[in-house]
Amino acid sequence: MLALIQTVSIFFTALRYLLIIRALMSWIVRDWSSPFPRFIRDVTEPILLPMRRLFDQLGLNGMGIDFSFLATFILLQYLGVAVVRMMYTLI
C-alpha cells in the first residue's frame, strides 16, 4: 500500500512540474510543433482545459494573466495532498 501512496504522490508532483515547465516554455517557445514542446502541451492541456473553460464562463480570462493555470496548479496541490492523506487513513 505504501508503494501505491508513493506512486500517487509522485504522479501529482510530476503533474505540477509539467505545469511549471509549460509556464516557463510559454515565455520562450515560439514553435510548439517540436517533439518536446508538443509533448508538454499534449500532457498538460487536458488538465488545464476544464479550468480554462470555467474561467471563460465566469469572464475571468482575457485579463493578460492566465488565472486558470494558477487555479489548476493550486487545485492539483490540494488534491494531491488530500488523496495521499486519504490513502494513509486506509492503511
N, C-alpha and C positions, 0 to 999 in steps of 0.2 A: 504493500500500500504506500509506503514511503517513496518508493521509486515513481509511482504514479503521481504523487503530490509534487515531487521534484520536477517531473516532466511537465506538468501543468504550469508550474511556476516559471520554468524556462520558456515555455510557449508564450506566456503573457509578456515576459521580459523581451523575448525576441520580437514580438509584435511592436512593442514600444520602441525598440531600437530601429526597426524598419521604418517606423513613422518618423523618427528623428532623421534618419538617412534621407527619407523622401523630402522632408522640410529643407534640409541643407542642400540637397540636389536641386530643389526648385529655384534656388537663388543662382545656381551655377550652370546647370544643364540646359542647353538650348534644344538639343535633338533627343527626344525621348524614344527614338526608334532603335537606338543601340541596345544590345542584349541586356546589359546590367540595368540601365535606367528603365527599360521596358519591364524587366522582372520586378523591380521595386514598385513601379506603378501598378502592375498587374496584381501584386500581392496586397498592396495597401488600399487600392481603390474600393474593393468591396467592403472594407472596414470603414472607410470614410464616407461612402455614398449615402448610407441611411441618415447620418447626422447632417450631411450637407443638404439633403432633401428637406429634413426637418427645419433647418435654419432658413432655407429658401422659403418654406411655407410661412415661417414666422417673420420673414422680411429682414433677417439679420445678416444676410450675406450681401456683398456689394459695397462694404464699407472700407475696402482696402486691406482688411485683415481677415484671414480665414479662421473665424471663430469655431467653425465646425471641426477643424483639425485639433484645436486646443481642447474642445469639449470631448472629442473622441479619445484623445490622449489621456485626459483625466479620468474619463469613464473606464478605460482599459486598466488604469492603475487601480482604481477602486474595485472593479470587477475581479481582477486577478487576486487581490488581497482577500476579497470576500469568498471566492471559490476555494482558495487554498485553506483559509480558516475553517470553512465548512467541511472540507475534506478531512482536516485534522480532528474535527469533532466526531467524525465517523469511525475513527480508529478505536 
